[in-house]
Amino acid sequence: MNYSEAISWLYSTQTFGIKLGLENPTRLLREYLAFPRHTTKVIQVAGTNGKGSTCAFIDSLARATGSRTGLFTSPHLVSYRERIQVSGQQMPEETIAKGLSELRELVKDWEHHPTFFELTLALAMRYFYEQECELIVLEVGMGGRFDATTVVPSDVAVLTPVDLDHQQWLGDTLTAIAGEKSAIFREGKPAISAPQAPEAARVIEQTANQTRSPLTWISEPLRGYPLGLLGEHQASNAAVALEALYAAGFEMNYDVVLSGLSKATHPGRFEIISPNEDQSIILDIAHNPHATRSLVASLRKHFPKQKPALIFGAAGSKEIDPMLEMLEEVAGEIHFTPINSPRSTQTDTLFEHTPEQGKERCRQHSNVKAALLACEKAPLVLVTGSAFLVGETKALLEESEHLASSQ
């Protein structure tokens, strides 16, 4: 298979849906010879918000020490290749095609076919092995206890802020969700956590006691360093990332930390694109109230006197009422669009959930391109509500092909 054919086959496996369980990915990594070398350090990152940014900081800091790193994240925004990187370079198309061809042959007769996410993890882990990575950073896809990444033995477990999300899979309370996510703690291995709500913190403490994991709470954001990622919450993510690397045994002086934090990049996290000298477009994948609150704080800090034109789209299960309530306060015009997902919320529904005082400023569009055209004269535009929406917008702005995935 060439790259296009390989990706088409992989995307066809999305029909197998999401399967939370460790038997299939364990078999897949074992038979594909994709477990890490004994000398390779592994940091696994779970949480609801800030996982990707924290992984980006960990990866950038480790590279600043001169280490060869493997970074596994999801979802991608524009290109599938974003998910698998070695020392900042995306996995080559020809290597992906070769790996997926091997995986298709391996699993063709399996009774329980691996999912899109499980296959992507196997592809990444084999690549990291072949590239002799000294550190692997794994972003959990969903939850933790039964996420495919949990079959990889880790040296450090990291928890970013836990909030309500994926309740149909993880439970309806912070207590239940914190239990699922803290299940990534390994016996006797260090665990690092960002600040949590009291009910989540209690569960995390209990899990750490059960696994005898030395637990470090990061209560203060990191100050005094320029960060490559904008956003008020990024100083907290940076502090968690720094402690995770110390726990993994990395030694870093001031210059290494300065370089690593300042060079960190992660698309779609308060990312500012200027298509021309008269306009700035902020792309942020905030898709729940906690992330939206951080986004609004960042907007008020960096653009205190401007009300951006808002382009908003969401998936059906998201808590759009509190999100729209916060965004309406800081937005000028409000533009609703469907997103490229079967779960897209209809624009009529978004309008109905808009606070009354903002409804007269709302317009509905049939697609993202139409919404962008309606905002072409706005000096500042904010695109948020969904990773699907941000990915499609980014692809349009960069004139790239956009291929979204459900996992």
Secondary structure, 3 states (H helix, E strand, C coil): CCHHHHHHHHHHHHHHCCCCCCHHHHHHHHHCCCCCCCCCEEEEEECCCCHHHHHHHHHHHHHHCCCCEEEECCCCCCCHHHHEEECCEECCHHHHHHHHHHHHHHHCCCCCCCCHHHHHHHHHHHHHHHCCCCEEEEECCCCCCCCHHHHCCCCEEEECCCCCCCHHHHCCCHHHHHHHHHCCCCCCCCEEECCCCHHHHHHHHHHHHHHCCCEEECCCCCCCCCCCCCCCCHHHHHHHHHHHHHHCCCCCCHHHHHHHHHCCCCCCCCEEEEEECCEEEEEECCCCHHHHHHHHHHHHHHCCCCCCEEEECCECCCCHHHHHHHHHHHCCCEEECCCCCCCECCHHHHHHCCCHHHHHHEEECCCHHHHHHHCCCCCEEEEECCHHHHHHHHHHHHCCCCCCCCC
